Amino acid sequence: MEKNDINQLMINLAKDYYIEDIPITTLTEKYELSRYKILKHLNDAKEQGIITINIQAPYERNYELERLLGSMFNTSFFILKENEDLTNSNYYFWKFSAEIIEDYIIQSNVVSLSWGDSIYQIIEQFKPAITENLVFTQFVGEIGKYHSLAGSTRLVQKAAAKFEANYLTLTAPLYIINNQARELLALEPLLQKTLITAEKSDIILTAVATPASITSVDSWNQNKHLLFGDSFNQTCGFAYGRPFDQYGHFLNLENDKTFGLSLEQIFQIPKRICVNNNKFKTGALIGALRGNFFTHMFLNEKSALSILDQLDR
């Protein structure tokens, strides 16, 4: 194809994608090009100045709060200021977080994901990109809500599609009560490959959960005493599938039923990113911060202020 024809193709693709908002799946049919080719043409158009993008972000960071919390905990904070547009506040938070996290991901080789609406919403805001040698993977088993779009298996698939990347899954439940079954399952070649890859992760993207996440799944709720023993009564939150108390101590470690990477392996991963825009998880967030569970934390202003308020009591 002649250079002028290629330039015209890039112009047409740019108009359709950025102005007409036509999805890439439709463009593949219209131009009879693969998704890879379309994204490559769009990237080339940016590099050649055919596409220029001006961003007027409707959000900004609260650096003062970030510095204050950063002086109290060994964590890097990213806090979104409240916006007058309350209707779209959640959207702005996901967009704000995704733009920063996306840069981390592009520089990575292996990214581990947990589950939940927060992770789902972040992935929704990722811009399509072409990456080489990038793998998304689970690092612990699947939650009990198998029909949820925010399950970790579906999320690694969704994230991989955004980045034209590969993915690995763990076709096993998050908790396995039988110790021998849990240990033997980890040796199955397919699952072992996922766990070995996850151990090499550059990033874990996750969130904290409250004890309500356990009671909302019938099979977990009915077997709390087998999964967590008496420690469930002391639990203020869950991180990486494990219960912890308000002082940042993981509970029930001597009888951990979680299937996946050990906490020792998880804490070797250099970037452990937590996202939260729910001020009702304040107690869980404080416990996680006291335990240094995460290297990076993304918060909205209300959650950050709620943390400070509770610490001052």
C-alpha positions as CSV (number, residue, x, y, z in Angstrom):
1,M,0.0,0.0,0.0
2,E,1.3,3.5,-0.9
3,K,2.3,5.9,1.8
4,N,-0.6,8.3,0.9
5,D,-3.0,5.4,1.1
6,I,-1.7,4.4,4.5
7,N,-2.0,8.0,5.8
8,Q,-5.6,8.2,4.5
9,L,-6.4,4.9,6.1
10,M,-5.0,6.1,9.4
11,I,-7.1,9.3,9.1
12,N,-10.3,7.3,8.4
13,L,-9.7,5.0,11.3
14,A,-9.0,7.9,13.6
15,K,-12.2,9.7,12.6
16,D,-14.3,6.5,13.0
17,Y,-12.7,5.5,16.3
18,Y,-12.2,8.9,18.1
19,I,-15.0,11.1,16.6
20,E,-17.7,8.6,15.5
21,D,-17.0,6.4,18.5
22,I,-17.2,3.2,16.4
23,P,-15.9,0.2,18.4
24,I,-12.9,-1.7,17.1
25,T,-14.9,-4.9,16.6
26,T,-17.0,-3.0,14.0
27,L,-14.0,-1.4,12.4
28,T,-12.4,-4.8,11.9
29,E,-15.4,-5.7,9.6
30,K,-15.6,-2.3,7.9
31,Y,-11.9,-2.2,6.9
32,E,-11.3,-6.0,6.8
33,L,-8.4,-5.6,9.2
34,S,-7.5,-7.4,12.4
35,R,-7.8,-5.8,15.7
36,Y,-4.0,-5.8,16.0
37,K,-3.6,-3.9,12.6
38,I,-6.2,-1.3,13.6
39,L,-4.6,-0.6,16.9
40,K,-1.2,-0.4,15.3
41,H,-2.4,2.1,12.7
42,L,-3.9,4.2,15.5
43,N,-0.7,4.1,17.4
44,D,1.3,5.0,14.3
45,A,-1.1,7.9,13.6
46,K,-0.3,9.3,17.1
47,E,3.4,9.0,16.6
48,Q,3.2,10.8,13.2
49,G,1.1,13.6,14.6
50,I,-2.0,12.7,12.6
51,I,-3.8,12.2,15.9
52,T,-3.3,14.7,18.7
53,I,-5.2,14.4,21.9
54,N,-5.9,17.2,24.4
55,I,-7.2,16.1,27.7
56,Q,-9.1,18.4,30.1
57,A,-9.4,16.1,33.1
58,P,-12.4,16.8,35.3
59,Y,-10.4,15.6,38.3
60,E,-7.3,16.4,40.3
61,R,-5.3,14.8,43.1
62,N,-5.4,15.9,46.7
63,Y,-1.6,16.1,47.2
64,E,-1.9,17.4,50.8
65,L,-3.9,14.3,51.9
66,E,-1.5,12.1,50.0
67,R,1.5,13.5,51.8
68,L,-0.3,13.4,55.2
69,L,-1.3,9.7,54.9
70,G,2.1,8.9,53.3
71,S,3.8,10.2,56.4
72,M,1.7,7.9,58.6
73,F,2.0,4.7,56.5
74,N,4.6,3.0,54.3
75,T,2.3,3.3,51.2
76,S,2.1,5.5,48.2
77,F,-1.3,7.2,48.0
78,F,-3.2,8.5,45.0
79,I,-6.3,10.4,46.2
80,L,-8.9,11.9,43.9
81,K,-10.4,15.3,45.0
82,E,-14.1,15.5,45.2
83,N,-15.7,16.9,42.1
84,E,-18.8,19.1,41.9
85,D,-20.2,16.6,39.3
86,L,-21.4,14.1,41.9
87,T,-23.4,12.1,39.4
88,N,-20.1,11.0,37.7
89,S,-17.9,10.9,40.7
90,N,-17.5,7.1,40.6
91,Y,-16.7,7.2,36.8
92,Y,-14.0,9.9,37.5
93,F,-12.4,7.8,40.2
94,W,-12.2,4.7,37.9
95,K,-10.8,6.8,35.1
96,F,-8.3,8.6,37.3
97,S,-7.0,5.3,38.8
98,A,-7.0,3.4,35.5
99,E,-4.8,6.1,33.7
100,I,-2.1,5.7,36.3
101,I,-2.3,1.9,36.7
102,E,-2.3,1.5,33.0
103,D,1.2,3.1,32.8
104,Y,2.4,0.6,35.4
105,I,0.9,-2.3,33.5
106,I,2.5,-1.4,30.1
107,Q,5.9,-1.5,31.8
108,S,5.2,-5.0,33.3
109,N,5.5,-8.6,32.1
110,V,3.1,-10.3,34.5
111,V,0.1,-8.8,36.2
112,S,-2.0,-10.6,38.8
113,L,-5.7,-9.7,39.4
114,S,-8.1,-10.5,42.1
115,W,-11.9,-10.0,41.7
116,G,-14.7,-7.6,42.5
117,D,-16.5,-4.6,41.1
118,S,-13.5,-2.2,41.8
119,I,-11.2,-4.3,39.6
120,Y,-13.9,-4.7,36.9
121,Q,-14.5,-0.9,36.7
122,I,-10.7,-0.2,36.5
123,I,-10.4,-2.6,33.6
124,E,-13.4,-1.0,31.9
125,Q,-11.5,2.3,31.7
126,F,-8.3,0.9,30.3
127,K,-7.6,2.1,26.8
128,P,-7.0,-0.6,24.1
129,A,-3.3,-1.1,23.7
130,I,-0.9,-3.5,22.0
131,T,1.6,-5.1,24.3
132,E,4.3,-7.8,23.8
133,N,5.1,-10.5,26.4
134,L,2.4,-9.4,28.8
135,V,0.4,-11.9,30.8
136,F,-2.5,-11.4,33.1
137,T,-3.1,-14.1,35.7
138,Q,-5.0,-15.1,38.7
139,F,-2.9,-15.6,41.9
140,V,-5.6,-17.2,44.1
141,G,-8.6,-19.3,43.3
142,E,-12.0,-18.2,42.1
143,I,-14.7,-16.6,44.3
144,G,-17.9,-18.5,45.0
145,K,-20.0,-16.2,42.8
146,Y,-19.4,-18.1,39.6
147,H,-22.0,-16.2,37.5
148,S,-20.5,-12.8,38.4
149,L,-18.9,-10.7,35.7
150,A,-16.4,-9.5,38.3
151,G,-15.0,-13.0,39.1
152,S,-11.2,-13.2,38.7
153,T,-11.3,-15.7,35.8
154,R,-13.4,-13.3,33.7
155,L,-11.4,-10.3,34.8
156,V,-8.1,-11.7,33.6
157,Q,-9.7,-12.5,30.3
158,K,-11.2,-9.0,30.0
159,A,-7.9,-7.3,30.9
160,A,-6.0,-9.4,28.4
161,A,-8.4,-8.4,25.6
162,K,-7.8,-4.8,26.4
163,F,-4.0,-5.2,26.0
164,E,-3.9,-7.8,23.3
165,A,-2.1,-9.9,26.0
166,N,-2.1,-13.6,27.1
167,Y,-3.8,-14.8,30.3
168,L,-3.7,-17.7,32.7
169,T,-6.4,-18.9,35.1
170,L,-6.8,-21.0,38.2
171,T,-9.8,-23.4,37.7
172,A,-10.1,-24.0,41.4
173,P,-12.0,-22.4,44.3
174,L,-10.5,-19.7,46.5
175,Y,-10.8,-21.9,49.6
176,I,-10.2,-25.7,49.8
177,I,-10.8,-27.2,53.3
178,N,-9.0,-30.5,52.7
179,N,-5.3,-29.8,53.2
180,Q,-4.1,-32.7,51.1
181,A,-6.5,-31.9,48.2
182,R,-5.3,-28.3,48.2
183,E,-1.6,-29.3,48.2
184,L,-2.1,-31.9,45.4
185,L,-4.2,-29.6,43.3
186,A,-1.3,-27.1,43.2
187,L,0.8,-29.8,41.6
188,E,-1.5,-30.3,38.6
189,P,0.5,-29.1,35.5
190,L,-2.0,-26.6,34.3
191,L,-2.5,-25.0,37.7
192,Q,1.1,-25.2,38.5
193,K,2.0,-23.2,35.4
194,T,-0.4,-20.4,36.5
195,L,1.0,-20.3,40.0
196,I,4.7,-20.3,38.8
197,T,3.8,-17.4,36.5
198,A,1.9,-15.5,39.2
199,E,4.9,-15.8,41.5
200,K,6.8,-13.7,38.9
201,S,4.3,-10.9,38.9
202,D,5.4,-7.3,38.7
203,I,1.9,-6.1,39.9
204,I,-1.0,-7.3,41.9
205,L,-4.2,-5.3,41.4
206,T,-6.7,-5.9,44.1
207,A,-9.0,-4.4,46.8
208,V,-9.9,-5.0,50.4
209,A,-13.1,-6.9,51.4
210,T,-15.1,-6.8,54.5
211,P,-16.5,-9.8,56.5
212,A,-19.7,-9.3,54.6
213,S,-18.1,-10.7,51.5
214,I,-17.9,-14.1,53.2
215,T,-21.5,-14.0,54.5
216,S,-22.8,-13.1,51.0
217,V,-21.6,-16.5,49.6
218,D,-23.7,-19.3,51.1
219,S,-21.0,-22.1,50.9
220,W,-18.5,-19.9,52.7
221,N,-21.0,-18.6,55.2
222,Q,-22.1,-22.1,56.2
223,N,-18.5,-23.2,56.7
224,K,-17.0,-20.2,58.4
225,H,-15.8,-22.3,61.3
226,L,-14.0,-24.7,59.0
227,L,-12.4,-22.0,56.9
228,F,-11.4,-19.5,59.5
229,G,-11.9,-21.1,62.9
230,D,-12.6,-18.7,65.8
231,S,-10.6,-15.9,64.1
232,F,-13.6,-14.8,62.0
233,N,-15.0,-12.9,65.1
234,Q,-11.8,-10.8,65.2
235,T,-11.8,-10.1,61.4
236,C,-12.1,-6.5,60.2
237,G,-11.2,-7.3,56.6
238,F,-9.8,-9.6,53.9
239,A,-6.8,-9.1,51.7
240,Y,-5.5,-11.6,49.2
241,G,-8.3,-13.9,50.4
242,R,-7.0,-14.0,54.0
243,P,-8.7,-12.5,57.1
244,F,-6.9,-9.8,59.1
245,D,-7.6,-7.8,62.3
246,Q,-7.7,-4.1,62.9
247,Y,-4.0,-4.0,63.9
248,G,-2.9,-5.4,60.5
249,H,-2.3,-9.0,61.6
250,F,-3.3,-11.8,59.3
251,L,-5.4,-14.4,61.2
252,N,-5.7,-18.2,61.0
253,L,-2.3,-18.5,59.2
254,E,-1.6,-21.9,60.9
255,N,-4.7,-23.2,59.2
256,D,-4.9,-21.2,56.0
257,K,-7.3,-22.7,53.5
258,T,-6.6,-20.3,50.6
259,F,-5.7,-21.9,47.3
260,G,-3.0,-19.9,45.4
261,L,0.2,-18.0,46.2
262,S,1.3,-17.9,49.8
263,L,1.5,-14.6,51.6
264,E,5.2,-14.9,51.6
265,Q,5.2,-15.1,47.8
266,I,2.7,-12.3,47.5
267,F,4.8,-9.9,49.5
268,Q,7.7,-10.5,47.2
269,I,5.7,-8.8,44.4
270,P,7.1,-5.3,44.0
271,K,3.8,-3.4,43.3
272,R,0.8,-4.4,45.3
273,I,-2.0,-2.0,44.3
274,C,-5.3,-1.5,46.2
275,V,-8.2,0.5,44.8
276,N,-11.1,1.7,47.0
277,N,-13.8,4.4,46.7
278,N,-16.0,3.0,49.4
279,K,-15.8,4.9,52.7
280,F,-17.7,2.1,54.5
281,K,-14.5,-0.1,54.2
282,T,-12.6,2.4,56.4
283,G,-11.9,-0.1,59.2
284,A,-10.6,-2.7,56.7
285,L,-8.4,-0.1,55.0
286,I,-6.8,1.0,58.3
287,G,-6.1,-2.6,59.2
288,A,-4.5,-3.2,55.8
289,L,-2.4,0.0,56.1
290,R,-1.2,-0.9,59.5
291,G,-0.1,-4.2,58.1
292,N,1.7,-2.7,55.1
293,F,-0.3,-5.0,52.8
294,F,-0.1,-2.7,49.8
295,T,2.6,-0.6,48.2
296,H,0.1,1.7,46.4
297,M,-3.4,2.7,47.4
298,F,-6.0,4.6,45.3
299,L,-8.7,6.4,47.2
300,N,-11.4,8.9,46.7
301,E,-11.3,11.9,49.0
302,K,-14.2,10.7,51.2
303,S,-12.5,7.4,51.9
304,A,-9.2,9.2,52.8
305,L,-10.9,11.7,55.1
306,S,-12.8,8.8,56.7
307,I,-9.5,7.1,57.4
308,L,-8.1,10.2,59.1
309,D,-11.2,10.8,61.1
310,Q,-11.2,7.2,62.5
311,L,-7.5,7.4,63.3
312,D,-8.1,10.6,65.3
313,R,-10.7,9.1,67.5
